[in-house]
Amino acid sequence: MELTPYHPFRSAKAKAAYLALNDRMAEQWPRPAESRLVETTFGQTFVRINGAADAPPLVLLPGFGANSLMWIPNVEELSRQFRTYAVDNIYDNGRSIYTRPLASAKDFVSWMDELFTALAPGDRINLLGVSYGGWLIGQYALRFPNRLARAVLLAPAATVLPLRLEFWIRVLLCLVPLRCFQRSFMYWIFEDAVRENGAARKLVKEEMAAMQLASRCFKARSKGAVPTVVADEDLQSLRMPILCLIGEHEKIYAAQKAVRRLNRVAPQIKTEIIPGAGHDLTMVQAELVNRKVLEFLGAPPT
């Protein structure tokens, strides 16, 4: 593949425009913070780091189309007890730079294992992922169970249930280069945050602006790995402590149905439904989600 000086962007101008917006959004990131570009065989992964150097590691994986900045409502509280590593997915919108396509779940799991080894060599790690990031954690747990201490899945994409047809239709409409379709998708999937008309709504608007700019600035990628439902026997094989939180108004599948399946086939996985939230649970119910995550990971909130 062609690796231009401005890769993975379409042009030097596109790179400058996107990174300028990313920098403005990053002004909300809590300080002090570090950043690293971690070398892997798939390219360079951008990571934002907070928390004490000797605290246990907690890696944060974003949803599809987002990046490390989606954790702005959560990272300060999580970093009081953990060394947090908020990742820009190497094959998505952000500051990471892929050097070869990632075409399967196996590719993503291999990339994750290289990244985790670089961030916390020799340590068993804690993972926290939302949506696509949650699905990736599930795939990683199946292949490298001994590397995980605990894992938290927030509204994991597929994993438990197939994604609704309405979700796929709205995603496909986002490929049409009209802002109205992207706005409609964001306002639908983050409905509770938009209705709140406060800090969460502001975050949705910022994410929407970033997504619209990214669609113009980044090169087209191959489809990558499409989230899949995990088979009963694979869910049952997961023995490390896992927490799954799903907003009661979740759009990608029915929250109650997802919890019932996990309780039936994998009762060792702790489940809970977050009230007053949907796919936007990290924004609209940030305080509650932070508390639930820290309690599960064994570090009471301060």
HELIX and SHEET records of a PDB file:
HELIX    1   1 ALA A   12  ALA A   26  1                                  15    
HELIX    2   2 SER A   68  TRP A   71  5                                   4    
HELIX    3   3 VAL A   75  LEU A   78  1                                   4    
HELIX    4   4 ALA A  105  LEU A  119  1                                  15    
HELIX    5   5 TYR A  132  ARG A  143  1                                  12    
HELIX    6   6 PRO A  145  ARG A  147  5                                   3    
HELIX    7   7 LEU A  165  CYS A  174  1                                  10    
HELIX    8   8 ARG A  179  ILE A  189  1                                  11    
HELIX    9   9 GLU A  191  GLU A  196  1                                   6    
HELIX   10  10 ALA A  199  CYS A  217  1                                  19    
HELIX   11  11 ASP A  232  SER A  237  1                                   6    
HELIX   12  12 ALA A  255  VAL A  265  1                                  11    
HELIX   13  13 LEU A  281  VAL A  284  1                                   4    
HELIX   14  14 ALA A  286  LEU A  297  1                                  12    
SHEET    1   A 8 GLU A  34  THR A  40  0                                        
SHEET    2   A 8 GLY A  43  ASN A  50 -1                                        
SHEET    3   A 8 ARG A  83  VAL A  87 -1                                        
SHEET    4   A 8 PRO A  57  LEU A  61  1                                        
SHEET    5   A 8 ILE A 125  VAL A 130  1                                        
SHEET    6   A 8 LEU A 148  LEU A 154  1                                        
SHEET    7   A 8 ILE A 242  GLY A 247  1                                        
SHEET    8   A 8 LYS A 270  ILE A 274  1                                        
SHEET    1   B 3 GLU A  34  THR A  40  0                                        
SHEET    2   B 3 GLY A  43  ASN A  50 -1                                        
SHEET    3   B 3 ILE A  97  TYR A  98 -1                                        
END                                                                             
